[in-house]
Amino acid sequence: MICLHFFKGKGYSDEFVENLRRVVEKAKSDYIKVVDYADDVCKACPHNLNGVCTYSENANEEVKALDDLALKLLGINVGDLVLWRDLKVKIPKVLNEWKLKACKDCDWRDVCDL
């Protein structure tokens, strides 16, 4: 949820990147339902195997931990309907903590706008 705000059009594959573009565009004009399972972002990911992240041995647990951190920092809960613009206002307030806890070991650091 936080990382999508810094999406630059790079990813695992053209299909994955195009899916992310669609997700971001839709999110900008519609409510986002907060879920605790593989969502629209994950559906075109080549590491998504039946809703489980297979990127690395502990990837599914790592994704869950990052999602939980994002929810906590943004003050939202699973099941909430949120607006992109509301999240955009909250992100600068939590960005330092997000960088410390989420970005330090991220494989995508070099392509991120942070």
C-alpha positions in Angstrom: 0.0 0.0 0.0 2.8 2.4 0.9 5.2 1.2 -1.9 2.6 1.6 -4.6 2.8 5.4 -4.1 6.4 5.2 -5.3 5.8 2.9 -8.3 8.0 3.9 -11.3 7.0 1.3 -13.9 9.4 -1.4 -13.1 8.8 -4.9 -12.0 9.1 -8.6 -12.7 7.6 -8.6 -16.2 5.7 -6.4 -18.6 2.5 -8.1 -17.5 3.2 -7.4 -13.9 4.1 -3.8 -14.5 1.0 -3.3 -16.6 -1.2 -4.8 -13.9 0.4 -2.4 -11.4 -0.3 0.5 -13.6 -4.0 -0.5 -13.8 -4.2 -1.1 -10.0 -2.7 2.4 -9.3 -5.0 4.1 -11.8 -8.1 2.4 -10.5 -7.0 3.2 -6.9 -6.8 6.9 -7.7 -10.4 7.0 -8.6 -12.1 4.4 -6.5 -12.1 3.0 -3.0 -9.5 0.5 -2.1 -10.6 -2.5 0.0 -8.0 -3.5 2.5 -7.5 -7.3 2.5 -5.2 -9.7 4.2 -4.6 -12.1 1.3 -3.0 -11.9 -2.2 -4.7 -8.9 -3.8 -5.0 -7.3 -7.2 -1.3 -6.2 -7.0 -0.3 -9.9 -6.6 -2.5 -11.4 -9.3 0.0 -10.9 -12.1 3.1 -11.6 -10.0 5.1 -14.6 -11.3 5.8 -15.5 -7.7 2.2 -15.8 -6.7 1.3 -19.4 -6.4 -2.4 -19.8 -5.4 -2.2 -16.8 -3.2 1.1 -17.6 -1.7 4.3 -15.6 -2.3 7.1 -17.8 -3.4 9.7 -15.1 -4.1 11.9 -16.5 -1.4 11.7 -19.1 1.3 10.2 -16.7 3.9 8.5 -14.3 1.4 4.9 -14.9 2.4 5.7 -14.2 6.1 7.8 -11.1 5.1 4.9 -9.8 2.9 2.5 -10.3 5.8 4.8 -8.5 8.2 5.2 -5.5 5.8 1.4 -5.4 5.3 0.9 -5.4 9.1 3.4 -2.6 9.5 1.7 -0.5 6.7 -1.7 -1.0 8.4 -0.3 0.0 11.8 1.5 3.1 10.5 -1.4 4.2 8.3 -4.0 3.5 11.1 -6.2 1.3 8.9 -7.6 -2.2 9.3 -8.4 -5.2 7.2 -11.9 -4.7 5.7 -11.6 -0.9 5.6 -12.4 1.0 2.4 -9.8 3.8 1.9 -9.1 6.4 -0.7 -5.8 6.9 -2.4 -5.8 10.6 -1.7 -6.3 9.9 2.0 -3.4 7.5 2.1 -1.2 10.0 0.1 -1.7 12.5 3.0 -0.7 10.0 5.6 2.4 8.6 4.0 4.7 11.5 4.5 3.9 11.3 8.3 5.0 7.6 8.5 7.7 7.6 5.8 10.7 7.8 8.1 9.6 4.8 10.1 8.7 2.9 6.9 12.1 3.5 5.5 13.8 2.3 8.7 11.8 -0.9 9.0 10.7 -1.8 5.4 13.1 -0.3 3.0 16.5 -1.4 4.5 16.3 -5.0 3.1 14.1 -4.3 0.1 15.2 -5.8 -3.2 13.6 -2.9 -5.1 15.4 -0.1 -3.3 17.4 0.9 -6.4 14.3 1.5 -8.5 12.2 3.3 -5.8 11.6 7.1 -5.6 12.3 7.1 -1.9 
